[in-house]
Amino acid sequence: MPLHKGSGTSREVSVNPFYGAADPVGGMEAAPPKHRLPDGPIAPTAAYQIVHDELMLDGNARLNLATFVTTWMEPQASVLMAECTDKNMIDKDEYPRTAELERRCVAMLADLWNAPDPAAAVGCSTTGSSEACMLAGMALKRRWMRRTSGYPATARPNLVMGANVQVCWEKFCTFWEVEPRLAPMTGDRLHLDAEAALALCDENTIGVVAILGSTFDGSYEPVAEICAALDDYEQRTGVHIPVHVDAASGGMIAPFLDPDLVWDFRLPRVASINTSGHKYGLVYPGVGWALWRDAEALPEELVFRVNYLGGDMPTFALNFSRPGAQVVAQYYTFLRLGRDGYRAVQQTSRDVATTLAGRFADLPDFRLITSGDQLPVFAVTTTPDVTSFDVFDVSRRLREHGWLVPAYTYPANRQDLAVLRVVCRNGFSQDLADLFTDDLSRLLPELRRQPHPLNRPESVATAFHH
């Protein structure tokens, strides 16, 4: 969550006189302050209208092609979520059926991800993939400590990953004092591969993180090849290095659209997997899932048991209280769609992505980095011949039409590469893609007439959200 500073101003909220005067409970004698608590209550209809009006200035979530997060669910799901907002997910003794739905979701994911024994797999819901990654990282570190008989004073644990990882992994390394070993990008290699991973591993590597769907361009990292390289490394050195698959997005794409791709618990070296229920799991934020192939992969000492809410309650989480609504919505979506339904929804998103990417490729101004044939996500940059504008100009001009499309540079060693990234989610239909293409076609002639890119300070990045 972003950090915010307090405000020293004492401005008041602008209030339409209709809001108070028309309310039978009573009007407002004075406008409420913006940055301190009002002295007294106001009518609920007035409070609602004030907040509602302010939120009108937000962007349209359905036109946000930056976010991976679900922006549409069925009305029935919204009703279920409203019915569960007051249920504390952690209180499994008081809300046993909500806890049972969570257990079923874990079992469904274990089966979906080909756990050798789905009944032996261990998992939990989280607030999102970021928390799930933190939990998986803690398990990797604790297993390394067991292997090295504690925490040797001369040893510093490290985690190997590509420089394209989501920032939550860098947070994990900072918070839990693990050395991040980031494989830099080079040339056309824009994510981690087996050779780059192996070059960074040693006896203090707690694990390798492989990403099934890079945040930067939607590409899959070669999980099976990374595991095979680590198999050879273990044969030579005797050092066992587990793999965690960050499948925040791909974990709910590959099982349905790429069933022959081996990336999951079919690989014995994969110890844990996470996904975001609120991304291609098709649930409103925030819910994520973390699964371990068996109890051995999740050290027991990380699981806490408390009884002060009633019953014996094992818990593995960074927080404690949170609503059960998103977990219920995840179960609803699993039940509602099934495998065939998920396959149809995700295939539609991929079809829209590949079609839209093809339209960019047909324009002389752009070159594709990825084409949307893995995650329904693609990245595109301008060709060397384009000197009048850059991707930041395109992003700014699309925003004028209501489209939120991020422009940003790649990480270390490829910071020269600036791209636009388009995320195609459920609800971004072919009709909307046609409208997007029409708007892009209208603004390109104006961009081509510019003498040069605008190079404003804010062009370092525009609305880059994970």
Phi, psi and omega in degrees: 000138180296150174272142180234142175267149176292164180249136178271359181278163181232037181291159180254157175285135178283126185236130174291128181304334179302324189299317181275316188295327184276354184274123183292339180287336180141148180270192180248131178282331180215152177293140180289151179287159181275322193240018170213160181296138174297158180290329182217176182283162171234168182297144182299324179294323178291316179299317179299313186293324178298311182292317180302315182295321180294322182288347177298340182278352174292159175290164177281115185300327182291338179263007181275102179266014176267322189273145172274350190283141180300132182240005177210133170224166179291154179303326181296323178294320179297322178296314178301318180296319178297326180288344186245003184296336181268001180267125180277115185302330184286339186272075187287338179285323181279329182236066187294330181286324175298318177297323179294322178295324176297315180299320179296320178298318178299316180296320179296318179292321178300319178290318181298323183264016170060045173299138182304321175226094184306329180290337181268347180294148181241138180197171181203159171275157179221180177283350180165182182293331180298313177294320179300320178294321177300316181295316179297320178296320178297319178296320177298316182294317181294324177294323176296319179297321176298315183296327182260016178057052178112218183229085185305138183298331183270354185253143174236121181295146178227156179234127184263133180197169176279157178293351181269009181294156174294151188299341180300330180288324175292324174299315179305312182298323178290313184292323186251018172054057175240137179286120176279123175252101186261119176287116182291156175280149179210133180057232180271000177273105187251013172206180183290141170230177186298316182296315181294323179293313184297327181296341184255356185274148171207190185292347179256013177281120182280340179172170174242133177260121175249138186252125175262080181116085182297135176303326187285328185211002177082006184278149176276137169275150186282083186299314183297319179293322178296317178296319180297320178296322178288331173299313179297319180299317181293323178297324181282324191246341185081001182267122179267123179239112179284164178242134168251133178258114174276094182253044183311318178251313186293339180295342177246013175245304187301318181300334184262323185256338181231059187297337181274352177284121181266110184218350195254214183289357170296338176269115185302335182281344178286111183271329186205157181218143172234157172212165176256114174297333183270011171254247181282004167286348170073033179238145175301152179292151004232125175213136174225175182220139175234128179231142173244145188297331177197176184296332180295330181284343179242100182306132185300329184291348177275347181267123180259146177237128180231154181235007186276004167252004182101134179077177177262115191240098175287138181214139174227102185197160176275331178248187181238284183278138172197155184290151178273359188301316184290325177295317177299319179295325177295315179297318177304315184292320175300314181294320185292317188264318187064184182297316183294321179294315176299318180299318181293316181295312183291325178294322177298316179297319179293322179297317178297317182297313183291324178295314181293321177299320178297326178292322174297318181297332180284344179275140182290348185275344192233155175228131181283138170267315171226164189241009178081012183267005171246260165296152175286058186218140174219155178239146184217145176232170178278154178283159180302334182286344183277115181240352185270340179208168177228183184294333179291324175297317180298316180299316181295319182289324177295327179298329178298335179264006179094355181273129177257103182235116185286146170236136185197167176260154175287166182285193189314141179078345174227034177290352175285345183264112177249135187225162162261142176237132180243121178258120179257117183243171173302131183104339173270093189278173175296327177297316178294323177298323177296318178297320177300314180297320178299315179296320178297318181296326180288326185271340183299317179302323178292319179295322180293337179275353177296147177288332181191166175302149185290328176053044175286157180304324183286358182282002176301321175198150179230110171053051179272107180241145175273000000 
